């Protein structure tokens, strides 16, 4: 939902923030699944503003998250005074996770909430909240089944707040990640059906750190065995081509034998096209 009134933008977003905080206050006390993305960051800060010490933000520290994810969570928690806890466990030990089936995200999210729901109960918290927003229904998202299965509340989605307004709220709250591009877990860079290993995740993390260090903002490094397939914005192609020798050398040090630039450019969730194609073949 994008609110449009005659009020000034500042008053408009302040009103939206007040609605969000009031909605979360009604769920009190709460645990917020806090990944470091802009969506969950907004929910975590709104919960703290609404409930103070009756809101606990919890960050999962697993193999498919980067050090940068944990760093941003800790920074926001410190700057905004959040009650924050880090929960460490192995995603690769989750049944079906490492095999990387097309519904891998369900097993990942299900395991997350199998940790968070009992933690909430132990701490006397009435609800577990996530950062799903109203725009999250457009792509293939099996993880939403886990949200429903565990009765997780999604304040942004429940209020009809979409990504554009989430970013406005993040600016309103003074969040350092208000313009951070979406950053799905590293496992999403591995094509379905190809096993996920710690080595692959480390390669992806190192390769994307190289791209980030070159100044790219929106990109993915897809892992195809010995081949790294780079998805980047077309306006970044000249930079990548100008520095291709440096890039190839750096990626080979990471462990890739070949480096490919995908001419289709950056597409969030591009590996889900395989599922869509398979569904079309079944129905034809």
N, C-alpha and C positions, 0 to 999 in steps of 0.2 A: 504494500500500500504506500502510495506517495501522497502525502497530505498537501493540499493546495488551498490556501485561504488568503484573505487580504492582509493578514498579519505579516509582520516582518519575518524573514527567514529565521532570525534568532529566536523570536517568540514561538514560531511554529515548531522548531525542533525541541525547544524547551518544553512545550506542551506534550510533544510525543514522548520525550524522556519521562515526564511526570506520569503519563499513562502506563509506560512500561514499568516504572518503579512501583506504581500502585498495583499493577497486575501481579508482579512478583511478590509484593508484600502480602497479598492474599494467600500465597502458597506457604507462607512462613512456618518453620525455618527451612532453608533450602541448601542443597549441595549443587554446585554448578560444575559440569564437565567443561574444563577450561583448557583448550588446546593451544591457545596463542593466536588463533585466527581472529579476524576482526569481529566475527559474529559472537563467538563465545566470550570474547573480551568485553564486548558491550553488555552482554547478559551478566557477566561476573561483576562488573563495576556497578551496573544498575542494581544488582542484588545487594551489594555492599552498601550503596547509598540508601536503599530501602530498608535494610535489615541490620546493618552493622555486623556485630559478632554472631548474629543468627544466620549468617550466610558463609558457607565454606566453599572455596574454589579448589578443585582438585585437578591436577595435571598428570596424565599418564605418561611415563617415561619408558618408551619401548624402542625396539630396533628400527622401526619405520619412521620414527620422528628424528628430526635433526637437532643438533645442539642449539641452533638458532631458535627453534620452537620453545625450548625450555628457558632460554635466556629471556625471550620477550615476556613469557609468563612471569618469571621472577621479577623482571623490571616493572611490569604493570602492578604486580602485587605489592611491591615495595613503594612505588610512587603513590598508589591509591589506598594503601593501608589494608589490603585484602587479607583475610585469613586464608592462607594458602598451604596446600599439602601436595607433595609429589609422590605419586604411586608408581613404583617400578616393578615391571614384570616382563616376561618374554612373550611377544606376539607369535614368534615362530614356534612356540611350544603349544599354541592353541590348536586343538584338533581341526584339521581341514585348512588351516590358515596357510601353512607353507606350501601346500599343494596348489594353491592359487586357483580355485574354481571360479566360475563367473560370479558366484554370490559370495566371494571372499569377504566383502565388506560386511556382510551380515555376521559372519563368525567373529570378525574383529570387533564390531560394535557390541555384539552380544557378550563377548568376553569382558569388554570394558564395563558394561553395566552389571555384569555378574560380580565385578569388583566394587562398583560404586554404590549399588543399591544396599548391600549389606553394610558398607561403610556408613551410609546415611543412617541406617537403622541403629547402628552402634553409637552414633553421635546424636541420636534423638532428632534427626532432621526429617521433615515430613515429605519432602519432594526432591527428586533429582531433576535438574533442568539442563537442557542442551542449547546450542546456538543455532539450531535449524531456523531458517527464515522462510518467508512465503514464496520465495523464488526457487526453493530447493526441490520442487517436484518435477522439474523439466527434464532431468537426465536420469539415467539408470542408477537408482540409489537403493540397493538391497539393505543397506544399513538402517534405513527408516523402519524396516520390519522389526529390527531389534529395539528401536525406540518405542514402538507400539507395544511390543511384547513385554517390556519391563515397566510400562506406564510412565515413561519419562515425559516430562512437560517441556514444551517448546514455546516459551513466552513470545518470541519474535513472530513465529508462525501463527500462534494463536491470536495475535493482534493484527495479523495481515501486514507485517512490516517486511519489506523486501530489501534487497541488497543496497540499493541507492540510499534508502533512509537509514540503513544500518551504518553506512559510512558517514552520513551526516551526524548521527548520534555519537559515533566514535570521535569526530571532531569536537562535538559539544562536550564530551567527557575528557577531552585532551589526551586521547590515547595515541601513543607513538606509532601504532600500526594501522592508523586510520586509512592509509592508502596502500597498505600492503596487499600485493596480488594474492589471489587464492592459492593456497599451498597444500594440496592433498598429500596424504602420507606417501612415503617413498615407495611403498609396495605397489602403488597405482601406476608406477612406471614400467612394471614388468607385465608383458602380455599374459592374458589368462591362459592357464594350462601349463605355463612354464614355472617350475618350482622357484619359490622365493628363498634366498639364502642370505646370511649375514654378509657374505662377500659381495653379493650383488647390490645389496642396500648400501654398503660402504662405497662401492664404485659409483653408484648414482649420486650419493651425497657429495662425494669429492668432485665429480664431473660438474654438478650443478653449482658448486662453490666456485669453480673455475669460470663458469659462464656469468655468475653473479659478479665476480671480481672484474669481469670485462665491461661491466656496466649494464648488462641486460636485466630487465625487470620481469617480463612475462616470457616464460620458456619452460620446456621440459626436456629432460634427457631420458629417452625411452631405451630400455635395456633389451637388446636382441642378441644375447649371447656375446660373441666377439665384436658385435657392431653396436655403436652408440648412435642412435637416431635423434638428432637435435630438432626440436620444434621451437621456432622463434618467430617473432613478429617479422613480416617481410621487410619493414624498414630497418631491421637489424641485420639483414643479410649482407649488406656491403661491409659492415664491421667484421662479421664472421669470416667473410671471404678475404678481406684484407689481412686478417690475422690468422689465416687458416693453418699456416705452417706451425705457428706457436700453439694453436689449438690442438692440432693433431698430436704434436709432441707431448703436450700436457695430458691429453686423454690416453695416450699409449702408456704413460707412466702410471695412470690409474688402473690400467689393465685391459683397455679396449684395443683391439687390433685394427679396427676400421672405424672411421667417423663419417657419418652421413648427415647432410642437411636436408630436412624434409621440405620440399618446395611448396607443400600445401600450407606451411606456416604453423603457428601455434594454434592448437585447439584443445581446450580443456576437455578431458574425458574422451580423447580421440580413440583410445583402445576399446571403448564401448561400441564403436561402429561395427566391430566383429560380431557382437551380440545381435545388433539390429539386422545385419546382413543374414545371420543364421535364422533369425525369426522370419524374415521375408522368404527365405528359401523353404522353410517348413510350411508356410501358409500358401505358397504358390503351387 
